[in-house]
Amino acid sequence: MATETVMEDLKITPIMVSTPAASATKADKSSVTVSKPIPHTYDLGNLLLIDANPLPPSPTPALLATTARECAQSLLNQLLLTCPITSHPTSGVLMTLPPPTTPIPREKPLPAKREETKWEKFAKKKGIKDKKRGEGKMVFDEASGEWVPRWGYKGRNKSGEGEWIVEVDEKKERERESEGKTERGEGRRERMEKVRRNERKQRNNERKTRKTGVGG
């Protein structure tokens, strides 16, 4: 509604519906042809028209309205003559604008640089690098010809535990025999013991962290 009011006040006539007969019958309508000593320049991607023609020092309201109407009419003419127009059953009539050519400043300032967390400062000091998420998570199983998880459910580390017969690693078997470990389920027990050792180390590290205050 606001756009229609502005166009009515400025008496802008769409060029595609203007005909000599219509101009002859409606003499009060302004011409759709705009001619200026200095041609207008356009940035249709931003719906921008630049009028370099100077105005008098004290322009009257009528002159300002006429100049605004001519600029709007010229921009509308350029859009209708230059930009492709398509019609869609659901979206209606659409006009495709070209890419903008005039740089426009940001509406908001650039975001401030994020401050490093305590962990990031500690990792940077100790030279700890974060692994990419999922890096090395999957490994290729030559026996099945598929990619399987390295750890966890159906992981590569559990290969052979569900088989009724497995190939014996002579070196590990000698180590087991020297330590009195000959049961077949030793692989799972060793893994569970390793998990418990890691949990104990983690608890010890947390206690040390609370005492020293590093990374808290």
C-alpha positions, 0 to 999 in steps of 0.5 A: 500500500505504501509503495502504491501511494508513493508511485501515485504521488510521484505519478510514475507510469510503468513503461510496459503499459504506456502507449501513444493512445493512452498518452493522448487520451490522458494528457495529465499523465507525465511522460515515461521518457526521461531525458537528462543532460547528464545520463543517470547511472544505475546499480540495479542489483541494489535498486539504485539510481545516481543522478549527477545533474545539479539542483539550484541552490534553493529548489522548490518543493515542486522541483524536488517532487518532479526530480524524484518522479523522473529518477523513479521513472528512469529506474523503473524503465531501466528495470523493465528494459534490462531485467528478465521477467518470469511468471510462476503459477504460485509465486506470480510475476518475478523480476531477476535483478543482476548482482549489485555493484555498489559496496554497502557498509555493514549494518552492524559492527564486526564481531569482537574477537573471541577470548580464549578459554582457560583450556585453550590457553593451557593447550596452547602453552603445552602444545596440545592440538585438538583432533578433528572430530571423527579423525581415525574413528573408522578403520578398514577390516580386510577380513570383512572388506568393510569399514568398522569402528576402531573402538566400541560396539563392533569395534576392531579392538574386539575382533576375534572375541566372538569366534570359537577359535582364534589365531594365537600370537606367539609373542603374547602367548609366551608373555601370558604363560610367563605371567600365568595367564592362559585363559582365552578371555584375557583380552577382555580382562586386560582391556577392562583393567586398562579402563580402570587404570585410565579412570584412576589416572583421571581421578588423580589428575582431577585432584591435582587440578583442584589443588593447583587450580590449572584449567579450572 
